[in-house]
Amino acid sequence: MLEQKVHLLFGPGKLAELGPLVAGKGCKKALVVCDPGIVAAGITDKVCRVLSASGVDSVVYDKVNPEPSHTVPDEGIGFFNAQGCDVVIGVGGGSSMDCAKSINLLRYNEGPILRFAGPNVPMNLSPGLFLVATTAGTGSEVSDGLVMSSDDHMKHGCLAVNAMAEYAIVDPELMVTMPPVLTAATGLDAFSHACEGYTTNIATPATDHLVEAVMRTVAEWLPAAVADGKNVEARTHMAIASTLGGWMLVQAHTNAGHSVAHLIGSYFGIPHGEACAYATPWILEFNAPALPEKVRWVGLLLGASFSGQETPEEIGAKTRDAFLNFRDEVLQLPPASRYAPDRSLFPAVAQGIVEEMFQMFQPRPMTTADALDILEKIFA
């Protein structure tokens, strides 16, 4: 059964409805959770003005960084209480929305937040969260997950069904200021959600239908959004793809692509969207022996040609190359090598990849040697 729990307001100009919605819930003072870039872009001011027009006071908590530490929500809940707030509003990309989820979770559950990184930790329902997406990639506004980093900079994923947003606003007009590289990276994050959901061991015909639509949308509209950030039509289509991809995270989850992305992000400081983009071609190639027809479908979408006589391994190689062309030539995402990773850490990273939780959804088991080989290819 496909279920979507979040009340979603979608479309250009929908931010204007945030104030009446929050006020209608009886809330008086909002904690607006974001990063400094959202403040600098003027988006936070827009949110606070919309709230003020409906009689809702607000205070900004802009301590979020690209790889948010567990200390941000742990300190954030203290700030929330000290300021007398009664509602949390997350504004931004995945990091800001995940931090907002975490702070709201701590309103109803005893901390610290890292306590919930372990499996099967009881979690009370945490209602009343509002999320405003400003990027088209993570889909965190409708997903049941959040990611936090520990003091050693390791990312910890948490399946948090009881901490999902109650309301989400997806307004493409808030996304027009994203620069080309961020647009490409977040868009490929959305593609990775769909592509990995297509190739998990729990995918169904229903989820396949939806993730295929997401991948087609990204392939068609992401180049236009990268070329002209003010193209609201392209931004709207990409916002649709991102939100649907986030919903599919709840239904079909991800696989080793996100295991790789989480670990190279943790160890080498690579933003999540870029990390997914670097992992995707090699995971497609790796999983081709298990799901050749699905990998072939992705390859065809991205422009690969097939005779019908290819082995699964050849299907994987052709699809890999088609994705690399889309990523590197069409979207012109800069290479992973610019992060100059410490290769002496590769064995530890590879071990972390095979132990990461999304490996449970892999259609093909991955060994440490496999993960090490993928790392070498990513950073070649």
Secondary structure, 3 states (H helix, E strand, C coil): CCCCCCEEEECCCHHHHHHHHHHHCCCCEEEEECCHHHHHCCHHHHHHHHHHHCCCEEEEECCCCCCCECHHHHHHHHHHHHCCCCEEEEEECHHHHHHHHHHHHHHHCCCCHHHHHCCCCCCCCCCCCEEEECCCCCCCCCCCEEEEECCCCCEEEEECHHHCCCEEEECHHHHCCCCHHHHHHHHHHHHHHHHHHHCCCCCCHHHHHHHHHHHHHHHHHHHHHHHCCCCHHHHHHHHHHHHHHHHHHHHCCCCHHHHHHHHHHHHHCCCHHHHHHHHHHHHHHHHCCCCHHHHHHHHHHCCCCCCCCCCHHHHHHHHHHHHHHHHHHHCCCCCHHHHCCCHHHHHHHHHHHHHCHHHHHCCCCCCHHHHHHHHHHHCC
